[in-house]
């Protein structure tokens, strides 16, 4: 996650809409000009978000891309009963459009600061290193005016209708946003004029776009990215990919992603087994995982796994081959062993991002040691050791998050709890892998006119020019 944060600055897994970047850009400029304090900014942000959601509800097609704005469902449910759009912005608790005090700004706060459109001073929004263009301030003027006064939105309205998420013509924020995300000014990229985060975001966008150009048959952006960056020879043979140093960093991240996903899947299965068992002791969990794994030796089992490199030492999609015929726990253990094997075939920046900044519990180096230790012992025995490692890691993480309350009690945040040798869980654990933020970055790039959702022609003419991509 630390590597992903470094390689996709300004985008998170919950930043779905480009329009919100320009909204907060305009709100920060207005708040700076008016000298609004923290409380006034908070009120303005919440009311403007509700206004944007109401505009989306009125003008956007629920089936159209990129969908409806944040909070539309809550507003549709609450606003008619409470007497207007902004009643749900000024309310709190169950009557509010968002349970968070700052609404959806909490999702875009860090990304907007990183992008340079906003700074935060004592909680108040202020102008970032990129002043808000006059045309964007004018674009949001009607919404800000309504949000600052206790009235309702006058819909339909031509000026407000232009703020809908699916508006792709006559929208004044598209050009400034596409310039920010591509790190260009007046159509050119001058590296000295941009921060390291800006240059990295541009590089990742270029790699992403080039990946689909090279793999038009891919089903998703992430699939195309992995095919070009993680596997095969494109990363060293294609001029664009080979000339971009972040390509090698991304290779390590994408390959490590499989190991992370395997651990998460194993942990979710363990937690869900605990939930479904009346008394889940350690011995019960040992029996549970042993029943799913072969009794053959680890070395023999590993010898049956796909090769991780070809004759030229380029990575092969061994993990994808296993996942096509997913065998549950057996596949998870196999993925972990493949991750450990990859330590022997990676080098340089790729190896550093694959391993992470420092050794930690359950990383590929950890599994490599177990692979050596358990080579002549059964896979089922290795599985029992993995159960012990997961239980120990869960306790370490919980202790790091312990909270001491004012009444002298402590709060221990953990999905799994242990009491007198028995384990219990309050809820199921999700088994999905962590996000690489590539789908979010691609979706935003589509919205600002750099990319398209069409694999046969993934880059727009403007994107090709601003990102300096081959045709």
MIGULO-590132 format. One record per residue (C-alpha): chain; x, y, z; residue number from 1. Coordinates in nm, 4 decimals, always signed. Layout:
BEGIN
A|X|Y|Z|NUM
...
# end
This chain:
BEGIN
A|+0.0000|+0.0000|+0.0000|1
A|+0.2913|+0.2343|+0.0684|2
A|+0.4274|+0.1702|-0.2817|3
A|+0.0862|+0.2248|-0.4398|4
A|+0.0511|+0.5508|-0.2492|5
A|+0.3868|+0.6605|-0.3868|6
A|+0.3128|+0.5566|-0.7479|7
A|-0.0441|+0.6946|-0.7753|8
A|-0.0272|+1.0292|-0.5908|9
A|-0.3447|+1.2346|-0.5928|10
A|-0.5824|+0.9398|-0.6409|11
A|-0.7249|+0.6981|-0.3855|12
A|-0.9539|+0.3970|-0.4052|13
A|-1.2527|+0.6197|-0.3178|14
A|-1.1862|+0.9178|-0.5481|15
A|-1.4265|+0.8198|-0.8241|16
A|-1.5163|+1.1505|-0.9870|17
A|-1.3051|+1.4186|-1.1507|18
A|-1.5815|+1.6730|-1.0935|19
A|-1.5186|+1.6724|-0.7171|20
A|-1.1575|+1.7799|-0.7683|21
A|-1.2744|+2.0954|-0.9449|22
A|-1.5539|+2.1466|-0.6876|23
A|-1.3087|+2.1619|-0.3965|24
A|-1.0695|+2.3689|-0.6090|25
A|-1.3410|+2.6300|-0.6489|26
A|-1.4527|+2.6064|-0.2844|27
A|-1.0958|+2.6577|-0.1617|28
A|-1.0552|+2.9662|-0.3803|29
A|-1.3842|+3.1096|-0.2515|30
A|-1.3026|+3.0299|+0.1125|31
A|-0.9587|+3.1901|+0.0748|32
A|-1.1026|+3.5014|-0.0837|33
A|-1.3714|+3.5362|+0.1846|34
A|-1.1445|+3.4353|+0.4738|35
A|-1.3829|+3.1607|+0.5888|36
A|-1.2846|+2.9815|+0.9079|37
A|-1.2994|+2.6074|+0.9699|38
A|-1.6673|+2.5953|+1.0687|39
A|-1.7757|+2.8113|+0.7746|40
A|-1.5740|+2.5969|+0.5345|41
A|-1.7287|+2.2818|+0.6747|42
A|-2.0795|+2.4181|+0.6241|43
A|-1.9966|+2.5348|+0.2717|44
A|-1.8438|+2.1996|+0.1751|45
A|-2.1402|+1.9973|+0.3022|46
A|-2.4001|+2.2168|+0.1360|47
A|-2.2096|+2.2290|-0.1921|48
A|-2.1766|+1.8484|-0.1913|49
A|-2.5488|+1.8120|-0.1353|50
A|-2.6129|+2.0629|-0.4134|51
A|-2.3931|+1.8672|-0.6532|52
A|-2.5698|+1.5440|-0.5599|53
A|-2.9100|+1.7050|-0.6193|54
A|-2.7920|+1.8323|-0.9597|55
A|-2.6707|+1.4833|-1.0465|56
A|-3.0017|+1.3362|-0.9358|57
A|-3.1853|+1.5790|-1.1649|58
A|-2.9654|+1.5642|-1.4762|59
A|-2.7496|+1.2490|-1.4772|60
A|-2.8554|+0.9114|-1.6127|61
A|-2.8269|+0.6430|-1.3408|62
A|-2.7099|+0.3972|-1.6067|63
A|-2.4629|+0.6355|-1.7703|64
A|-2.0927|+0.6685|-1.6966|65
A|-1.9571|+0.7559|-1.4463|66
A|-2.2868|+0.7136|-1.2579|67
A|-2.4510|+0.9426|-1.0031|68
A|-2.2764|+1.1701|-0.7548|69
A|-2.1865|+1.0800|-0.3986|70
A|-2.4848|+1.0898|-0.1637|71
A|-2.7662|+1.0789|-0.4192|72
A|-2.9321|+0.7774|-0.2566|73
A|-2.9315|+0.9401|+0.0876|74
A|-3.0708|+1.2661|-0.0492|75
A|-3.3473|+1.0870|-0.2389|76
A|-3.4437|+0.9093|+0.0822|77
A|-3.4102|+1.1962|+0.3310|78
A|-3.4577|+1.5329|+0.1617|79
A|-3.8268|+1.5050|+0.0677|80
A|-3.9163|+1.4085|+0.4253|81
A|-3.7049|+1.6830|+0.5822|82
A|-3.8190|+1.9678|+0.3616|83
A|-3.5430|+2.0408|+0.1121|84
A|-3.2009|+1.9635|-0.0263|85
A|-2.9885|+2.1469|+0.2258|86
A|-3.1724|+2.0138|+0.5296|87
A|-2.9669|+1.6941|+0.4982|88
A|-2.6457|+1.8966|+0.4781|89
A|-2.7203|+2.0940|+0.7933|90
A|-2.8419|+1.7864|+0.9839|91
A|-2.6252|+1.5319|+1.1584|92
A|-2.6620|+1.1671|+1.2478|93
A|-2.9251|+0.9565|+1.0746|94
A|-3.0849|+1.2636|+0.9174|95
A|-2.7662|+1.3666|+0.7344|96
A|-2.6589|+1.2802|+0.3815|97
A|-2.3228|+1.1655|+0.5249|98
A|-2.2236|+1.0456|+0.8718|99
A|-1.8835|+1.2157|+0.8376|100
A|-1.8565|+1.5710|+0.9659|101
A|-1.6827|+1.6856|+0.6463|102
A|-1.8919|+1.4732|+0.4119|103
A|-1.7115|+1.3417|+0.1057|104
A|-1.4320|+1.5967|+0.1355|105
A|-1.2716|+1.3449|+0.3713|106
A|-1.2210|+1.1191|+0.0649|107
A|-1.0736|+1.3908|-0.1564|108
A|-0.8849|+1.5915|+0.1060|109
A|-0.5462|+1.4180|+0.0806|110
A|-0.5643|+1.3698|-0.2986|111
A|-0.6580|+1.7366|-0.3541|112
A|-0.3712|+1.8561|-0.1351|113
A|-0.1331|+1.6257|-0.3209|114
A|-0.2647|+1.7484|-0.6547|115
A|-0.1981|+2.1060|-0.5420|116
A|-0.5507|+2.2427|-0.5814|117
A|-0.6157|+2.2914|-0.2088|118
A|-0.4241|+2.3481|+0.1113|119
A|-0.5704|+2.3218|+0.4612|120
A|-0.4890|+2.5817|+0.7253|121
A|-0.6244|+2.5086|+1.0751|122
A|-0.9036|+2.3100|+0.9144|123
A|-0.9992|+2.5841|+0.6686|124
A|-0.9694|+2.5359|+0.2920|125
A|-0.7224|+2.7642|+0.1182|126
A|-0.5685|+2.8026|-0.2275|127
A|-0.3086|+2.5399|-0.3155|128
A|+0.0050|+2.5780|-0.5234|129
A|-0.2155|+2.5847|-0.8376|130
A|-0.4501|+2.8857|-0.8200|131
A|-0.8054|+2.8028|-0.9223|132
A|-0.8677|+2.9162|-1.2831|133
A|-1.1213|+3.1949|-1.3155|134
A|-1.3367|+2.9841|-1.5450|135
A|-1.3761|+2.7143|-1.2779|136
A|-1.4680|+2.9701|-1.0120|137
A|-1.7311|+3.1101|-1.2490|138
A|-1.8535|+2.7610|-1.3304|139
A|-1.9258|+2.6868|-0.9638|140
A|-2.0415|+3.0404|-0.8822|141
A|-2.4154|+2.9616|-0.9021|142
A|-2.3802|+2.6553|-0.6768|143
A|-2.1660|+2.8383|-0.4202|144
A|-2.4101|+3.1270|-0.4130|145
A|-2.6999|+2.8950|-0.3377|146
A|-2.4993|+2.6909|-0.0855|147
A|-2.3994|+3.0049|+0.1075|148
A|-2.7621|+3.1097|+0.1573|149
A|-3.0529|+2.9232|+0.3098|150
A|-3.2559|+2.8563|+0.0007|151
A|-3.3285|+2.5739|-0.2365|152
A|-3.1805|+2.4836|-0.5721|153
A|-3.3805|+2.6199|-0.8647|154
A|-3.3925|+2.3208|-1.0966|155
A|-3.3878|+2.2898|-1.3887|156
A|-3.1188|+2.5506|-1.4510|157
A|-2.8765|+2.5773|-1.7422|158
A|-2.5908|+2.7012|-1.5222|159
A|-2.6385|+2.4299|-1.2612|160
A|-2.7037|+2.1624|-1.5202|161
A|-2.3502|+2.2093|-1.6521|162
A|-2.2204|+2.0766|-1.3202|163
A|-2.3673|+1.7311|-1.3730|164
A|-2.1145|+1.4492|-1.3746|165
A|-2.2026|+1.3303|-1.7231|166
A|-2.1612|+1.6713|-1.8884|167
A|-1.8852|+1.6375|-2.1481|168
A|-1.9281|+1.9555|-2.3513|169
A|-1.8990|+2.3200|-2.2538|170
A|-1.7440|+2.2187|-1.9204|171
A|-1.4820|+2.4667|-1.8112|172
A|-1.3008|+2.2381|-1.5682|173
A|-1.1991|+1.9658|-1.8157|174
A|-0.8970|+2.1391|-1.9683|175
A|-0.7475|+2.2551|-1.6342|176
A|-0.7998|+1.9120|-1.4795|177
A|-0.6504|+1.7269|-1.7757|178
A|-0.3489|+1.9584|-1.7542|179
A|-0.3078|+1.8851|-1.3835|180
A|-0.3317|+1.5086|-1.4191|181
A|-0.0961|+1.5050|-1.7184|182
A|+0.1403|+1.7604|-1.5569|183
A|+0.1294|+1.9902|-1.8566|184
A|+0.0934|+2.3634|-1.9108|185
A|-0.0235|+2.5008|-2.2436|186
A|+0.0046|+2.1526|-2.3880|187
A|+0.3679|+2.0874|-2.2854|188
A|+0.5322|+1.8956|-2.0024|189
A|+0.8260|+2.0725|-1.8391|190
A|+0.9568|+1.8394|-1.5655|191
A|+1.1195|+2.1265|-1.3762|192
A|+0.7835|+2.2988|-1.3339|193
A|+0.6218|+2.0068|-1.1518|194
A|+0.6742|+1.8226|-0.8240|195
A|+0.7914|+1.4636|-0.7960|196
A|+0.4332|+1.3553|-0.7224|197
A|+0.3134|+1.5274|-1.0407|198
A|+0.5819|+1.3614|-1.2510|199
A|+0.5051|+1.0216|-1.0979|200
A|+0.1308|+1.0549|-1.1591|201
A|+0.2015|+1.1493|-1.5209|202
A|+0.4388|+0.8537|-1.5573|203
A|+0.1828|+0.6075|-1.4217|204
A|-0.0797|+0.7483|-1.6571|205
A|+0.1542|+0.7056|-1.9529|206
A|+0.2364|+0.3481|-1.8507|207
A|-0.1328|+0.2723|-1.8045|208
A|-0.2306|+0.4128|-2.1432|209
A|+0.0571|+0.2410|-2.3228|210
A|-0.0305|-0.0901|-2.1572|211
A|-0.3732|-0.0988|-2.3180|212
A|-0.2327|+0.0156|-2.6478|213
A|-0.0090|-0.2924|-2.6357|214
A|-0.2844|-0.5247|-2.5073|215
A|-0.6113|-0.4266|-2.6807|216
A|-0.7662|-0.7627|-2.5965|217
A|-0.7467|-0.7079|-2.2200|218
A|-1.0730|-0.7089|-2.0265|219
A|-0.9780|-0.4336|-1.7795|220
A|-0.7234|-0.1578|-1.7366|221
A|-0.5550|-0.3548|-1.4581|222
A|-0.5321|-0.6678|-1.6724|223
A|-0.3701|-0.4704|-1.9565|224
A|-0.1335|-0.3046|-1.7083|225
A|-0.0195|-0.6375|-1.5636|226
A|+0.0284|-0.7900|-1.9093|227
A|+0.2564|-0.5055|-2.0190|228
A|+0.4383|-0.4227|-1.6974|229
A|+0.4594|-0.7383|-1.4875|230
A|+0.5015|-1.0126|-1.7464|231
A|+0.6876|-1.0721|-2.0689|232
A|+0.9412|-0.8561|-2.2479|233
A|+0.7418|-0.5367|-2.3159|234
A|+0.8783|-0.3631|-2.0064|235
A|+1.2321|-0.3796|-2.1488|236
A|+1.1578|-0.3731|-2.5231|237
A|+0.8892|-0.1073|-2.5653|238
A|+1.0603|+0.2351|-2.5863|239
A|+0.8071|+0.4105|-2.3656|240
A|+0.7909|+0.1439|-2.0944|241
A|+1.1658|+0.0776|-2.0976|242
A|+1.2407|+0.4503|-2.0811|243
A|+1.0243|+0.5051|-1.7716|244
A|+1.1902|+0.4072|-1.4431|245
A|+0.8539|+0.3672|-1.2678|246
A|+0.7817|+0.0679|-1.4914|247
A|+1.0268|-0.1459|-1.2953|248
A|+0.8785|-0.0244|-0.9665|249
A|+0.5302|-0.1146|-1.0845|250
A|+0.6465|-0.4627|-1.1847|251
A|+0.7404|-0.5365|-0.8242|252
A|+0.4126|-0.3970|-0.6918|253
A|+0.1925|-0.5951|-0.9327|254
A|+0.3778|-0.9191|-0.8590|255
A|+0.3607|-0.8613|-0.4812|256
A|-0.0131|-0.7964|-0.5150|257
A|-0.0705|-1.1701|-0.5660|258
A|+0.0944|-1.2574|-0.2341|259
A|-0.1052|-0.9897|-0.0541|260
A|-0.4259|-1.1233|-0.2058|261
A|-0.3414|-1.4794|-0.1034|262
A|-0.2867|-1.3758|+0.2591|263
A|-0.6115|-1.1781|+0.2651|264
A|-0.8033|-1.4715|+0.1184|265
A|-0.6529|-1.7146|+0.3715|266
A|-0.7269|-1.4788|+0.6604|267
A|-1.0875|-1.4260|+0.5497|268
A|-1.1374|-1.8023|+0.5244|269
A|-0.9946|-1.8495|+0.8745|270
A|-1.2147|-1.5783|+1.0281|271
A|-1.5244|-1.7112|+0.8561|272
A|-1.4425|-2.0639|+0.9790|273
A|-1.4237|-1.9274|+1.3336|274
A|-1.7632|-1.7624|+1.2937|275
A|-1.9195|-2.0849|+1.1781|276
A|-1.7771|-2.2944|+1.4625|277
A|-1.9170|-2.3122|+1.8144|278
A|-1.5744|-2.3463|+1.9774|279
A|-1.2839|-2.2676|+1.7428|280
A|-0.9655|-2.3715|+1.9171|281
A|-0.6216|-2.3580|+1.7601|282
A|-0.6332|-2.7354|+1.7112|283
A|-0.9663|-2.7045|+1.5312|284
A|-0.8185|-2.4461|+1.2929|285
A|-0.5191|-2.6751|+1.2358|286
A|-0.7545|-2.9585|+1.1413|287
A|-0.9578|-2.7261|+0.9212|288
A|-0.6646|-2.6136|+0.7069|289
A|-0.4979|-2.9585|+0.7041|290
A|-0.8103|-3.1086|+0.5488|291
A|-0.7767|-2.8710|+0.2534|292
A|-0.4084|-2.9254|+0.1762|293
A|-0.2185|-3.2216|+0.0300|294
A|-0.0045|-3.4493|+0.2402|295
A|+0.2844|-3.4351|-0.0074|296
A|+0.6092|-3.2585|+0.0783|297
A|+0.6341|-2.8845|+0.0195|298
A|+0.9284|-2.9318|-0.2190|299
A|+0.7313|-3.1841|-0.4246|300
A|+0.4237|-2.9602|-0.4272|301
A|+0.6267|-2.6588|-0.5332|302
A|+0.7925|-2.8541|-0.8151|303
A|+0.4462|-2.8998|-0.9672|304
A|+0.3798|-2.5257|-0.9800|305
A|+0.4196|-2.3190|-1.2993|306
A|+0.7529|-2.1572|-1.3821|307
A|+0.7855|-1.7915|-1.2825|308
A|+1.0296|-1.6887|-1.5616|309
A|+1.0890|-1.7821|-1.9233|310
A|+1.4179|-1.8654|-2.0976|311
A|+1.5089|-1.4956|-2.1116|312
A|+1.4353|-1.4445|-1.7402|313
A|+1.1250|-1.2376|-1.8149|314
A|+0.8426|-1.3015|-1.5652|315
A|+0.5693|-1.5449|-1.6655|316
A|+0.2064|-1.5075|-1.5449|317
A|+0.2308|-1.8126|-1.3198|318
A|-0.0113|-1.6654|-1.0662|319
A|-0.2743|-1.6032|-1.3332|320
A|-0.2407|-1.9636|-1.4457|321
A|-0.3182|-2.0838|-1.0937|322
A|-0.6077|-1.8433|-1.0459|323
A|-0.7789|-1.9582|-1.3657|324
A|-0.8433|-2.2892|-1.1884|325
A|-0.8729|-2.1543|-0.8358|326
A|-0.8506|-2.4299|-0.5778|327
A|-0.9177|-2.2131|-0.2738|328
A|-0.6736|-2.2673|+0.0110|329
A|-0.4422|-2.4814|-0.2028|330
A|-0.4156|-2.1976|-0.4542|331
A|-0.3484|-1.9440|-0.1783|332
A|-0.0588|-2.1477|-0.0419|333
A|+0.0750|-2.1989|-0.3954|334
A|+0.0622|-1.8239|-0.4599|335
A|+0.2608|-1.7557|-0.1441|336
A|+0.5242|-2.0082|-0.2498|337
A|+0.5455|-1.8524|-0.5977|338
A|+0.5972|-1.5137|-0.4334|339
A|+0.8874|-1.6520|-0.2328|340
A|+1.0333|-1.8096|-0.5471|341
A|+1.0225|-1.4741|-0.7273|342
A|+1.2797|-1.3363|-0.4828|343
A|+1.5407|-1.5346|-0.6766|344
A|+1.4487|-1.3882|-1.0164|345
A|+1.3943|-1.0180|-0.9444|346
A|+1.6529|-0.7452|-0.8976|347
A|+1.7049|-0.3711|-0.8627|348
A|+1.4030|-0.1456|-0.8148|349
A|+1.1644|-0.4298|-0.8979|350
A|+1.3005|-0.6412|-0.6140|351
A|+1.2882|-0.3486|-0.3707|352
A|+0.9210|-0.2710|-0.4413|353
A|+0.8364|-0.6404|-0.4389|354
A|+0.9919|-0.6875|-0.0943|355
A|+0.8808|-0.3537|+0.0492|356
A|+1.0813|-0.0906|+0.2333|357
A|+1.1691|-0.3149|+0.5278|358
A|+1.1254|-0.6801|+0.6251|359
A|+0.7951|-0.7506|+0.7955|360
A|+0.5857|-1.0404|+0.9120|361
A|+0.4278|-1.2567|+0.6403|362
A|+0.6174|-1.0951|+0.3507|363
A|+0.7794|-1.3019|+0.0694|364
A|+1.1076|-1.3222|+0.2638|365
A|+0.9148|-1.4737|+0.5560|366
A|+0.7620|-1.7351|+0.3253|367
A|+1.1021|-1.8043|+0.1662|368
A|+1.2333|-1.9033|+0.5078|369
A|+0.9340|-2.1299|+0.5681|370
A|+0.9798|-2.2757|+0.2202|371
A|+1.3326|-2.3773|+0.3193|372
A|+1.2347|-2.4967|+0.6668|373
A|+0.9349|-2.7042|+0.5527|374
A|+1.0772|-2.8305|+0.2225|375
A|+1.0666|-3.1990|+0.3251|376
A|+0.7581|-3.1659|+0.5464|377
A|+0.3986|-3.1843|+0.4289|378
A|+0.2024|-2.8961|+0.2786|379
A|-0.0629|-2.9586|+0.5443|380
A|+0.2014|-2.9038|+0.8143|381
A|+0.3032|-2.5798|+0.6444|382
A|-0.0633|-2.4799|+0.6455|383
A|-0.0807|-2.5287|+1.0213|384
A|+0.2202|-2.3021|+1.0596|385
A|+0.0492|-2.0383|+0.8430|386
A|-0.2525|-2.0504|+1.0740|387
A|-0.0252|-1.9868|+1.3725|388
A|+0.1436|-1.6992|+1.1886|389
A|-0.1888|-1.5374|+1.1014|390
A|-0.3165|-1.5635|+1.4589|391
A|+0.0060|-1.4117|+1.5919|392
A|+0.0006|-1.1304|+1.3362|393
A|-0.3623|-1.0544|+1.4138|394
A|-0.2730|-1.0092|+1.7799|395
A|+0.0261|-0.7875|+1.6967|396
A|-0.1895|-0.5630|+1.4792|397
A|-0.4625|-0.5446|+1.7439|398
A|-0.2146|-0.4442|+2.0137|399
A|-0.0786|-0.1681|+1.7894|400
A|-0.4311|-0.0270|+1.7626|401
A|-0.5253|-0.0588|+2.1310|402
A|-0.7027|+0.2480|+2.2721|403
A|-0.6979|+0.3492|+2.6394|404
A|-1.0313|+0.5016|+2.7410|405
A|-1.0842|+0.7733|+3.0010|406
A|-1.2799|+0.5354|+3.2255|407
A|-0.9770|+0.3113|+3.2616|408
A|-1.0919|+0.0461|+3.0162|409
A|-0.9234|-0.0390|+2.6891|410
A|-1.0645|-0.0944|+2.3409|411
A|-0.9033|-0.3652|+2.1298|412
A|-0.9846|-0.3379|+1.7604|413
A|-0.9658|-0.6777|+1.5974|414
A|-1.1815|-0.8960|+1.3776|415
A|-1.0716|-1.2003|+1.5756|416
A|-1.0654|-1.2384|+1.9548|417
A|-0.9268|-1.5095|+2.1831|418
A|-1.0471|-1.6094|+2.5264|419
A|-0.9221|-1.9096|+2.7257|420
A|-0.7870|-2.0766|+2.4158|421
A|-1.1042|-2.0327|+2.2080|422
A|-1.1353|-1.7905|+1.9177|423
A|-1.4443|-1.5984|+1.8162|424
A|-1.5258|-1.3322|+1.5563|425
A|-1.7928|-1.0637|+1.5516|426
A|-1.8342|-1.0521|+1.1734|427
A|-1.7125|-1.2031|+0.8489|428
A|-1.3915|-1.0786|+0.6893|429
A|-1.3848|-0.9668|+0.3269|430
A|-1.1501|-1.1636|+0.1032|431
A|-1.0946|-0.9021|-0.1667|432
A|-0.7445|-0.7834|-0.2451|433
A|-0.6294|-0.4283|-0.1757|434
A|-0.6726|-0.1823|-0.4622|435
A|-0.3875|-0.0687|-0.6846|436
A|-0.5829|+0.2516|-0.7703|437
A|-0.5320|+0.1895|-1.1426|438
A|-0.9055|+0.1600|-1.2209|439
A|-0.9719|+0.4862|-1.0345|440
A|-0.6895|+0.6656|-1.2152|441
A|-0.8120|+0.5351|-1.5521|442
A|-1.1716|+0.6346|-1.4790|443
A|-1.0706|+0.9881|-1.3846|444
A|-0.8501|+1.0115|-1.6949|445
A|-1.1499|+0.9073|-1.9052|446
A|-1.3641|+1.1753|-1.7399|447
A|-1.1125|+1.4529|-1.8118|448
A|-1.0677|+1.3467|-2.1737|449
A|-0.7235|+1.1821|-2.1683|450
A|-0.8331|+0.8200|-2.2110|451
A|-1.1401|+0.6394|-2.3429|452
A|-1.3246|+0.3292|-2.2184|453
A|-1.2755|+0.1597|-2.5567|454
A|-0.9903|-0.0985|-2.5705|455
A|-0.9562|-0.0672|-2.9482|456
A|-0.8758|+0.3035|-2.9085|457
A|-0.7886|+0.3669|-2.5415|458
A|-0.6298|+0.7097|-2.5814|459
A|-0.7960|+1.0291|-2.7047|460
A|-0.6107|+1.2558|-2.9496|461
A|-0.5742|+1.5076|-2.6651|462
A|-0.4412|+1.2380|-2.4330|463
A|-0.1952|+1.1221|-2.6956|464
A|-0.0644|+1.4766|-2.7319|465
A|-0.0498|+1.5688|-2.3604|466
A|+0.0955|+1.2353|-2.2479|467
A|+0.3339|+1.2136|-2.5429|468
A|+0.2172|+0.8678|-2.6471|469
A|+0.2790|+0.6825|-2.9742|470
A|-0.0185|+0.6387|-3.2022|471
# end
